[in-house]
Every structure is written in C-alpha cells, then in structure tokens.
Amino acid sequence: MTSNSPSRGAVADWIDTLPALGRHTFTGDDARSAVGGTDTAREQAIGRLVKKRMLFQPHHGFFVIVPAEYRLTGSPPPLWYIDALMRYLERPYYVGLLSAAALWGAAHQQPQRFQVFSSVPMRSMRRGGIHIDWIVNKSVELVPIGEQRTPTGYVRVSSPAATALDLVRYPRHAGEYNNVATVLRDLVDGITDADMTETLNASATPAVAQRLGYLLNAFSNAPVIESVRHWLSEHTHRAVPLRSGISTDGARLDTRWRVFVNITVEPDLEYHVEASGAAVDDGDLIMLTSDSLPPPVDCLENGSPAA
C-alpha cells in the first residue's frame, strides 16, 4: 500500500498477518515499509492499537503484538519479546538472577520481577504485574550463557553456574541470603564442573567465589563444590564477610572458605546456619554450622562485584 493516508484497518490487517509468519514484534521501520502512507497517519493508527492494548511499546519504535489473552494485563510475558527488543537496540544482554533460576527450574515461586543484565543502563518498567529490572554488568558478554526456548523463539540466559555467582554477587536483587541459599540448593544439581570452572574464570572475584563456596558447602553436598575450592586454591584471597556492608565484630571465621559468618542464613526454614555451635535437630528445623559440615573438597545500580 502506497497511499498517503493508510486506512485505520490497513495497519491492523498487516499486524494480524505477522503471528502466522512467526513474528510477534515489529519496528516503526517495518510498518513504514509494509504499510506506507505518511508517518503521521501510520503512527496515529499504531497509537490507536496501543491504546486498545492490542500493541505494547516497551521502547520507542519497537512494538509487541498483544494476544487477546494478555490484553487485560497489557502485554505478554517479557520472555516473549526481550530477545527481539535487545536485538533491536543492538545491546548484549542475558536474563539473570531469580528469572534465570526459574528458567533452570530452581524457583519455588514465579518471580514478580523479570531481571535482565545489560552493559548499559536502561529504565526499569512495569507491565502486566511484572517489573522488568535492568542491572548493569559491563562484562555481560563474558558471562557463560545458555539458550532457553520461549513461545516466540529463544532467550539468552545465564548458565546455572553464572546464575549462582550472580545470586551471591547481588543478594539484594535476589531477596537477600535466605532466599539465595534456598535457590542455590535447588540450582546446584544442574551445575557441571565445566560450567563452574568456565564461569569462575570468566567473571568471578575471589570474594564472590568464597561466599558461593561457603553457601554451597553449607546447604548441599554437590560435587561442584570441589571446583570452587580448586579455583580458589589458584587465586590469592583474603578473609571476607559473608554479607558485605555488615560488621564482622564477633563473627566466626570459617577457615575453610575464609569467610566471616556475620549473618544468619535460613533457607526456606529448613536449614539454619549460625556463627557458632554444633548441628542439632530442633524438631522440623535442622541446624547446621560450619563446624559440623563436611570438609570442602564474590533498577539501576552499580554492577561491580562486592568485595
């Protein structure tokens, strides 16, 4: 169509053909090429569809087709369009933290925040009851990635080991250490030695590796703990607090991982770690301390690793 004023139905008719072609998003340039007409008329037609919640515009010039079942909330799940959006913006990314853990089958409940790492700051948004949180990681392209299939294609997801490191590196984004430990306990079985070693070499600091090793050792007997221990044996590291920003006064030093246990971690009320004492069975609550553990065989915020 090349008329100067495309009919109201022309744009909608063209959009209706896209899902059958496997396309669930389009750009302003795509519409210009397919529908023609003046920019003003075409943008007005698209704007009417946005108001009717038939389209969602997460970024200027980029539109998501909203299936009928999602029009009440205003958009399909972010997994449907995040890869296409980042390709449009030409920015590297990966889905991480609790969102990645859920995709790897290690979430007890569906996260209400969809967490995406990118190398540049982006404005967080809320749509359909889901917050999309953007977290800056200047080394995003170094993080080991796995691909997960979605209803509309594929999405880049941090590998299980990279997800584990990020959970420890960004505890506030992951619901703090109680939740981190709960998720790690489910995630660890999917972490291979090769994945862990690649991740540690690519993006770890000794402090994050120490904290990860301590938590894995406390709440699992996974063989991959040995990979963390071996990596640390080849890297100089000093004693660090389990939770940075909190005093270590009076905290016990776990000599295996050189971690000051300056917080109490209670994953899902099933396990409990304290700074001192021995393992006891307190009814349904199993209490573990590092003294009773088997020997072991670091919205927009600054994404730099915590020491």
N, C-alpha and C positions, 0 to 999 in steps of 0.2 A: 504494500500500500504506500502510495507516494503523495496523497493529498495533503494539503497544508493543515487540515483540521481533522485528525482521525476521530471517528465516532467513538462515543463512550464504550460501545461494545467491542470495538476493534482491539483495544488493548487487552480487555478481559478475555476475549476469544483467543488471542495469541497466548496469553498466560495459561489458559486452560489446556493448551496443547503440550506444554512443557513436561508435566509429570510423566506422561506417556513416553516421552523421549528420555526419561531418566534424569531430568533436570528439575531441581526443586528450589533453585535460586536463579537470579539474573541480575544484570547490572543495568544502569541507565543507558550505557552504550549499546547493550544488547537490544533494549527496547527501541532505541533510535534506529538501529539497523533493520529490525524486523517490522516495525510499525510505521516508521516515517512520521511525516507531519511536522508541525512546529514543536519546538521544545516546550513552549508554554502549554499547548493543548495536551501534549503527551504527558507532561508532568502533572497536569490537573487530573487527567484520567487515572494515573497511578495513585495520586493523592487520595482520590475518592475510594479506591480499593484499600488503601492503608486505613482510612477512617472506618471502613466497614470490617476491618480486621481480616480481610482476605489476603493482605500482604503485611509483612513486618519489615521495618527498615532499621537494622541494627547499626548501620553506618551509612553515611552519605553516599548515594549512588549504588547501594547494594540492597537487594530486596529478597526476602524469603517468602515463598508461597506457603500460606497457612491452610492446611487441610481443614475440612469442615469440623472434624472432631476437636480441633485445637482453637477454634475461633473464640470460644468463651474466654480462654486464658490469653489469647492474643498472639501466640507463637507456638511452633513445635518445640521439642526439647533442643537445647543448644547442640547436642551431638549431631543433629540433623544438618546443621549449617556451619559449624565452627571451622571445618576444614576449608570449605569454599570461601568463607569470609577471609581467612588468613591468606589464602592464595590470592584473592582479590587485592588485599593490602600488601602482598608480597613481603610478608613478615614471617620469620620462623616461629614455631610455637610447639607446645605439647600440652596435652591435658595431664594434670598432675594432682598430687596430694590425695585428698579423700575421693575426688572424682575418678582418679586413676585407680585407686584401691578398689572402688566399687566395680570398675570395669574388669579388674582382675579377680573379682569375686570375694573381696575382703572387706566388705562393709556390712554392718549389722542393720543399717537402715539407709534409705536413699538420701544422699546429702542434698540439702536445700541450697547449696552453693555449688556452682559449676566453676571449677578452678583451672585456670589456663595460665601457663607461663609463656611470656614473650620477651623478646630482647629490648623492647621499647615500651614506655608507659602507655596505657590505654585506659579510658574511663570505664569504670565498672557500671554495670547496668542491671536492671531488674525487669524481668518479663515472665509472665505466667507463673508467678510464685517462686521463681528461681533467680537467685543473684548470680550474675556472671562476674567473677572476681579475676582480675588480671594481676599477675605477680611478675615482677621484673627479674629476669635472670640473664645477665649479659652473656653467659656461656650456654645459652639454650641449645645451640647447635652441637655442643659436645656431649649432651646428655643421651645415654643409650635409650633408644625408642623402640616400641613395638606398635604395630598397627592393629586396630580393632575394627571389625566390620560394624557398620551402622545401617539403619534403614535406607540411607541415601548414599552410601559409599563407604569410605574409610575415615578413620581419625587417628592422628598421631598421639600416642600415649606413652608416658614414661614407663620404662621397663619395671618389672616388680622390684628389682634392687634399687633402681633410681627412685622409684616411688618411696621405698623405705627410707632412703637417705634424706629425701625432701621432707618427709614427715618429721624426722628428727631435727632437721635444719630449720624448719618453720613451724614450731609447735603451736604458735598462736593461731595460725591458719588451719590447724588440724584439731582444734579443740583441746589443746594442751596435752600433757604427757599421759594422763589417764587414758584418753582416747587413742593417743598414738600407740601406746602399749597394746591396747585392745586390738587395733587394726593390724599392728605388726605380727601379733600372734597368729592371725589368720593369713596374713600375706606371706609369711616366711616360707611356707611349704612350696610356694611357687617360685622361689628364688634359687637359681642354679649357681654353682661356684663360678662358672664362666661369666654370668651376668653380674655377680657381685664384684668380681675382680675388675671387669671392664668398667663398671660404674665407679669404683673407688679410684681407679687410675684416671678416669676422665674428669671427675668433678668433686672428689671428696677432699676435705681437710682432715688432719688427724683428729681434731676435736670432735667433729661430727662422727667420724668412724668410731672413736672411743665411746661416745654416747650410744650409738647404734649397737655396738658390740655388747655394752653393758645391758641394754634393754633386751636384746635378743637372748642373751645368756640368762637373764632373769626369768623370762617368760616362755622359753622354748628350749628344746634340745636339738635344734636344727643343725645338721652338719655344716651348713654355710657359715656358721659362727667361726669355724676354723679359717675360712678365707679372710674374714675381717681381722682375726688375730695375726695371721701371716702377713697381711698388708701392713699392719701397724708395726710389726717387727722390723720392717724395712724402712720405716719412716720415723724420724725423730718426733717425739711427742712429750708433752708435759702434762701434769695433773690439771684437769679442768672440772668445773662444776657440771653436774648433770643438767641443771637449768641455769643458763646464763642470766645475769641480772639479779640473782638472789645470793645473799651472803652465804659463804661456806663455813662461817663460825660454828663450831660444834659438830660439823658434818663429818661422817666417817669417810675415809678414803678407801675405795675399793682398789686394792693394789693390783688386781689382775688387769683392769682396764684403765687404771689411773684416773678414776672418776670420783669426785667428791659427791656423795649422795646427799644433796642438800634439799631434796623434796621427797615426799611420799608419793608413790605411784600405785594406783589402784585400778587396774584394768577390769572394767565391767564387773566389779565387785566379786570377782572370782579369785584373784590373786592379789597379793599385797607385798610391797617391798618397804622395809624400814631401814633406818640408818644403822641400827644395831639390833642384836637379839638373835634368836635361832628360829628355825622353822617349827611352827606349831600348827595343829589342826584346831581351828576355833569354830566348831560346828561346820557350817557350809563354807566358811571362809578359810582358805588355805593361805598361810602367811609364809612368805619366803624372804630370806635375806641373802645377801651375797656370801655370808659365812656358810650358808647351807647349800649353795649352788655348786654344781659340778665344775671343775676347772675348765677354763676356756681352751680348747684345743688350738664427727661435726656435720587492689584496692590499691592501692598502690603503695608499695613500701620498698625500702632498700632491700634488695635480694641478696646481699652479700652474706656469706656464711657467718654464723655466730661462733665466736671462739669460746 
